[in-house]
Amino acid sequence: MTVSAAKPASAFDPARIARQFVDARRAARALPGFPGELPAGMAEGYRVQEAAIALWPEPVVGWKVGRIAPEMQAELQAERVMGPVFAGHVWAADPANPTPLPVIPGGFAAVEAEYIYRMGRDAPADKLEWTPEETLAYVDELLVGVEFAASPLATINVLGPRVVASDFGNNAGLILGRVVPAWRERPDEVPPCHAWVDGQLVGEGSPDSIPGGPPASLAFLMAACAARGRPLKAGQLVTTGAASGIHDIEAGQAARITFGDLEEIRCIAVPAQPAEGREE
């Protein structure tokens, strides 16, 4: 009887990649490149994300949703990408003081104007398909805010959605602004958004800038979270997409994001510092 040779182990190691990303984030240290074999698809990227969530010392309090470029959707069999928002990385906007955003030197950092849902009740764990209309029955509030998109990997967006999924969906925080009044009754009156970096207008948009609108992003997320065994819970936050675009920011630069007559959100990029208690 012929004994076939054992197949070599795959070079793709989600646990090792996750550890590299988490260590780099907590050490405020840039990565020179993707730390291992690239994920073959979105499923492999989310395997890294799940391993990294298990290593992160804070609970998940929400999720971000990003759009995948149309020309990549067929290959990746996905229209959107998701990532966790952690408890220690949610900040309330202060009209009097800009929110500091910790940028890892040599990494990636950007700000994005966002329309954000706060969930009002738990989603069923076994419902894996949602329409945009169904999702709104589970929403408590619509807020405006800013996603801080950042990673220790400078080329995260260049390498694409599989890599974005690997590193927390390229999320590093969320600034919460005001609740949008009467958003259910008058959805057409949800204010547009404008983003400035160092005084220059860099992007503008509205809920219509998100394909299908914010409810379509929420429908994707509710299905995806349930499929991952992480159904959305009351109180969790959902950022629905970069309505104004993705705007790079470096340490020392200031950003200002407005939503019509609501109070503007101001932030300033500062050099990130290693997490307390960490030995280098």
C-alpha positions as CSV (number, residue, x, y, z in Angstrom):
1,M,0.0,0.0,0.0
2,T,1.3,3.4,-1.0
3,V,1.2,6.1,1.7
4,S,0.8,9.6,0.4
5,A,3.0,12.3,1.7
6,A,1.4,14.7,4.2
7,K,0.4,18.0,2.8
8,P,2.4,20.9,4.1
9,A,0.6,23.2,6.5
10,S,-0.8,26.4,5.0
11,A,1.3,29.5,5.5
12,F,-1.9,31.4,6.3
13,D,-1.9,31.6,10.1
14,P,-4.9,33.7,11.4
15,A,-3.8,33.5,15.1
16,R,-0.3,34.7,14.3
17,I,-1.5,37.5,12.1
18,A,-4.0,38.6,14.7
19,R,-1.4,38.7,17.4
20,Q,0.9,40.8,15.1
21,F,-1.9,43.4,14.5
22,V,-3.0,43.6,18.1
23,D,0.5,43.9,19.4
24,A,1.3,46.6,16.9
25,R,-1.8,48.6,17.7
26,R,-1.2,48.4,21.5
27,A,2.5,49.3,21.1
28,A,1.6,52.2,18.7
29,R,4.0,50.7,16.3
30,A,3.7,50.6,12.5
31,L,3.9,47.3,10.6
32,P,6.3,47.3,7.6
33,G,3.9,45.0,5.6
34,F,1.1,42.5,6.1
35,P,2.3,40.2,8.8
36,G,2.0,36.9,7.0
37,E,0.3,35.2,4.1
38,L,-2.5,37.4,2.7
39,P,-6.1,36.1,3.3
40,A,-7.4,34.3,0.2
41,G,-10.9,35.8,0.6
42,M,-13.2,37.7,3.0
43,A,-13.9,34.5,5.1
44,E,-10.1,34.2,5.8
45,G,-9.9,37.9,6.7
46,Y,-12.7,37.5,9.2
47,R,-10.9,34.5,10.7
48,V,-8.1,36.9,11.5
49,Q,-10.6,39.5,12.9
50,E,-12.2,37.0,15.2
51,A,-8.8,35.9,16.6
52,A,-7.9,39.6,17.1
53,I,-11.2,40.3,18.9
54,A,-10.4,37.5,21.3
55,L,-7.1,39.1,22.1
56,W,-8.3,42.7,22.5
57,P,-8.8,43.7,26.2
58,E,-12.1,45.5,25.7
59,P,-15.6,44.4,24.8
60,V,-17.2,45.1,21.4
61,V,-19.8,47.9,21.7
62,G,-20.6,48.4,18.0
63,W,-19.6,47.7,14.4
64,K,-18.5,49.7,11.4
65,V,-19.6,49.0,7.9
66,G,-17.6,50.0,4.8
67,R,-18.4,49.7,1.1
68,I,-16.3,47.4,-1.2
69,A,-15.5,49.0,-4.5
70,P,-18.0,47.7,-7.2
71,E,-15.2,46.3,-9.4
72,M,-14.1,44.0,-6.5
73,Q,-17.5,42.8,-5.4
74,A,-17.9,39.8,-7.8
75,E,-14.4,38.4,-7.0
76,L,-14.9,38.8,-3.2
77,Q,-18.6,37.8,-3.3
78,A,-19.3,40.7,-0.9
79,E,-20.6,44.3,-1.2
80,R,-19.5,45.5,2.2
81,V,-16.9,44.9,4.9
82,M,-17.4,45.1,8.7
83,G,-15.2,45.6,11.8
84,P,-15.7,45.9,15.6
85,V,-15.8,49.1,17.6
86,F,-14.4,48.7,21.1
87,A,-15.6,50.2,24.4
88,G,-12.4,52.3,25.0
89,H,-12.6,53.8,21.6
90,V,-15.9,55.6,21.6
91,W,-15.8,59.3,22.4
92,A,-18.5,62.0,22.9
93,A,-18.0,65.0,20.7
94,D,-17.2,68.2,22.7
95,P,-18.0,71.4,21.0
96,A,-15.4,73.3,23.1
97,N,-12.5,70.9,22.6
98,P,-11.4,68.8,19.6
99,T,-11.3,65.1,20.2
100,P,-7.7,63.7,20.0
101,L,-7.2,60.9,17.6
102,P,-4.2,58.7,18.3
103,V,-2.3,58.2,15.0
104,I,0.4,55.5,14.8
105,P,3.4,57.0,13.1
106,G,4.0,55.3,9.8
107,G,0.6,53.7,9.8
108,F,-2.7,54.7,8.2
109,A,-5.2,57.2,9.6
110,A,-8.3,58.9,8.2
111,V,-11.6,60.5,9.3
112,E,-15.0,59.8,7.8
113,A,-18.3,61.5,8.3
114,E,-20.9,58.9,9.4
115,Y,-24.5,58.3,10.1
116,I,-24.8,56.0,13.1
117,Y,-27.5,53.8,14.5
118,R,-27.9,53.0,18.1
119,M,-29.8,49.7,18.5
120,G,-32.9,49.8,20.6
121,R,-33.3,46.1,21.2
122,D,-31.6,42.8,20.7
123,A,-31.7,41.2,17.2
124,P,-32.8,37.6,17.0
125,A,-29.8,35.3,16.8
126,D,-31.3,33.0,14.2
127,K,-32.4,35.5,11.6
128,L,-29.8,35.5,8.8
129,E,-31.6,37.6,6.2
130,W,-32.8,41.1,6.6
131,T,-34.4,43.8,4.4
132,P,-33.5,47.4,5.0
133,E,-37.1,48.1,6.1
134,E,-37.1,45.4,8.7
135,T,-33.9,46.6,10.4
136,L,-35.3,50.0,11.5
137,A,-37.7,48.3,14.0
138,Y,-34.6,47.4,16.0
139,V,-33.1,51.0,16.0
140,D,-33.5,53.4,18.8
141,E,-31.6,56.5,17.5
142,L,-29.8,57.9,14.5
143,L,-26.8,60.0,15.4
144,V,-24.2,61.8,13.4
145,G,-20.5,61.2,14.1
146,V,-17.0,60.5,12.8
147,E,-15.3,57.2,12.3
148,F,-11.6,57.2,13.0
149,A,-10.3,54.8,10.5
150,A,-6.7,53.7,11.4
151,S,-4.3,50.8,11.3
152,P,-0.6,50.1,12.0
153,L,-0.5,49.0,8.3
154,A,0.0,52.0,6.0
155,T,-1.1,50.0,2.9
156,I,-4.2,48.5,4.4
157,N,-6.6,50.1,1.9
158,V,-4.2,49.5,-1.0
159,L,-4.2,45.7,-0.2
160,G,-7.9,45.7,-0.2
161,P,-11.0,44.5,1.7
162,R,-9.6,41.1,2.7
163,V,-6.8,42.9,4.6
164,V,-9.2,45.6,5.9
165,A,-11.3,42.8,7.4
166,S,-8.2,41.3,9.0
167,D,-7.4,44.4,11.0
168,F,-10.7,45.3,12.7
169,G,-12.2,46.6,9.5
170,N,-9.6,49.5,9.6
171,N,-11.4,51.0,12.6
172,A,-9.8,52.7,15.5
173,G,-12.6,54.7,17.1
174,L,-15.8,56.5,16.9
175,I,-16.8,60.1,17.8
176,L,-20.5,60.4,18.6
177,G,-22.3,63.7,17.7
178,R,-25.9,64.7,18.1
179,V,-29.0,62.6,17.7
180,V,-30.8,63.5,14.5
181,P,-34.3,64.8,15.4
182,A,-37.4,63.3,13.7
183,W,-35.2,61.1,11.5
184,R,-38.0,58.5,11.2
185,E,-40.8,60.9,10.3
186,R,-38.7,63.0,8.0
187,P,-35.8,60.9,6.6
188,D,-35.4,63.3,3.6
189,E,-34.4,66.0,6.1
190,V,-31.5,64.2,7.6
191,P,-28.7,66.8,7.3
192,P,-25.9,66.5,4.7
193,C,-22.3,66.2,5.8
194,H,-19.1,68.2,5.0
195,A,-15.6,67.4,6.0
196,W,-12.6,69.7,6.3
197,V,-9.0,68.9,7.1
198,D,-6.7,71.8,8.0
199,G,-9.4,74.2,6.8
200,Q,-9.7,72.6,3.3
201,L,-13.0,71.0,2.2
202,V,-12.1,67.4,1.4
203,G,-15.5,65.7,1.1
204,E,-19.2,66.1,1.4
205,G,-22.2,63.8,1.2
206,S,-25.5,62.7,2.7
207,P,-27.3,59.5,3.6
208,D,-27.9,59.0,-0.1
209,S,-24.1,58.7,-0.6
210,I,-24.3,55.3,0.9
211,P,-25.6,52.8,-1.6
212,G,-29.1,51.8,-0.5
213,G,-28.9,54.3,2.3
214,P,-27.9,53.6,5.9
215,P,-30.6,50.9,6.3
216,A,-29.0,48.8,3.6
217,S,-25.7,48.9,5.6
218,L,-27.6,47.9,8.7
219,A,-29.3,45.0,6.9
220,F,-25.9,43.7,5.8
221,L,-24.5,43.9,9.3
222,M,-27.4,42.3,11.1
223,A,-27.2,39.3,8.8
224,A,-23.4,39.1,9.0
225,C,-23.3,39.5,12.8
226,A,-25.9,36.7,13.3
227,A,-24.0,34.5,10.9
228,R,-20.9,35.0,13.0
229,G,-22.7,34.2,16.3
230,R,-22.6,37.9,17.3
231,P,-26.2,39.2,16.8
232,L,-26.6,42.9,17.5
233,K,-27.5,43.9,21.0
234,A,-29.5,46.8,22.4
235,G,-27.2,49.8,22.9
236,Q,-24.7,48.8,20.3
237,L,-23.6,51.3,17.7
238,V,-23.5,50.9,14.0
239,T,-21.6,53.2,11.6
240,T,-23.2,52.8,8.2
241,G,-20.5,54.0,5.8
242,A,-18.1,56.8,4.8
243,A,-20.8,59.2,3.6
244,S,-18.2,62.0,2.9
245,G,-15.4,59.7,1.7
246,I,-12.2,58.7,3.4
247,H,-9.9,61.6,4.3
248,D,-6.3,60.9,5.3
249,I,-5.0,62.7,8.4
250,E,-1.6,63.0,9.9
251,A,-0.5,63.8,13.5
252,G,-0.8,67.6,13.9
253,Q,-3.6,68.0,11.5
254,A,-7.1,69.1,12.6
255,A,-10.4,68.0,11.1
256,R,-13.9,69.5,11.3
257,I,-17.1,67.7,10.2
258,T,-20.4,69.4,10.0
259,F,-24.0,68.0,9.6
260,G,-26.2,70.9,8.7
261,D,-27.4,72.8,11.8
262,L,-26.2,70.2,14.3
263,E,-23.1,71.0,16.3
264,E,-20.0,70.5,14.3
265,I,-17.5,67.7,15.4
266,R,-13.9,68.7,15.7
267,C,-10.9,66.4,16.1
268,I,-7.1,66.6,16.0
269,A,-4.6,63.9,15.1
270,V,-2.0,63.3,17.8
271,P,0.9,60.7,17.9
272,A,-0.3,57.5,19.4
273,Q,1.3,56.2,22.6
274,P,1.8,52.6,23.7
275,A,-0.9,51.2,25.9
276,E,-0.3,51.5,29.6
277,G,1.3,48.5,31.3
278,R,2.8,47.3,28.1
279,E,6.5,46.3,28.0
280,E,8.4,47.1,24.8
